[in-house]
Amino acid sequence: MAYLIANLCFVIFLGLFSGSYDNKSKNIKFFIWGSFVLLFIVHSFVKPDSVPDLPNYLDAYEELSYYSFFDLPDSILAYSYELGFLYFMKTISILSTNFTFFLCFFSFILLSCYYKVIREYSPFIFVSILLLLVTIFDQSIFVLRQHLAMAVLLLSWRYIINKDFIRFAFILLIAFSFHVSALVYLPLYFLYNIRNNKKYIVLVMLGCVVMSFAFFSIMEYVGLTVMDNSSTYLYNEKYDGSNYKEAIMMLLLLSSMVFFMRRDVFKPGINRLVFSIMCIGTLGALFGVGISATGRLFAYFTTIPYILVPIVMKYIKNKHIRWSYAVSIILLYSYISYFGTQASCFDSYRLISLF
């Protein structure tokens, strides 16, 4: 964990040293590239046996050498990994059988997707990257398949906004091939494209009613029909009830968005998209408290603060309130990330020796 906290401190120092408080800074490109390199190193050069799950990925990566592309659908690996991810690993293994090389390739794609949407949509890139570090980054070090799917789905945002369902569906299909849970992103396209605000609100309220009565039944149905290996998520007592902090944070962020942005939450474009993501994420987090699958399944929506907070900041005229808001959210997520239940996953985190 010390490496991850040190990485966060380095990124903060880099932002303050370069004066990259907002996107108008002349050194903002220096901060973007500098922070990308720091995140890339910490994400790529991890010792596989120092975090959960990576040893299994290492074994699978080495085992792929015994299979051809045509053999993969019938291989024993296909029972544990989605075919798209297996083909992804197999393609990289042709270039190198070194697992660190695979992690470098993986990390570059993952970070490139996040940095692309941050540069395109965030009014405060410095804040976005700090929030990326304390919300998504750590878990993505070892939860590879789902986080790759989450990153790829970011590329669908422009197609949701432009009502291009064919291209949105194509990206969704790619993400689904990496992790089947990506299908939960499908309702976002239709919710965003409800142009009548009254109908939009009615649908969200209807979602509240349905989820209040049948949330677990819905989750169980989706888990058993789509995610046939999801029983570990649905009935894992280790994480039972652990998502109440996430529910509180989502409700807090949604409230702040409505309070500061007012009617602009419905403004077409990134505002309406983020608001739609927040509505789905908040409903899932609130009604899913105590259900272990919620945190993983709704991570596609609940990890949005790295874009939401900078957008809300743009609507806060008083700079003291603006930065107090941002710092408060960053500190809250830092506490959850570094002192919460997931922190134990990184007790043994280590980097490999580069020399």
Disulfide bonds with the S-S distance in Angstrom:
none
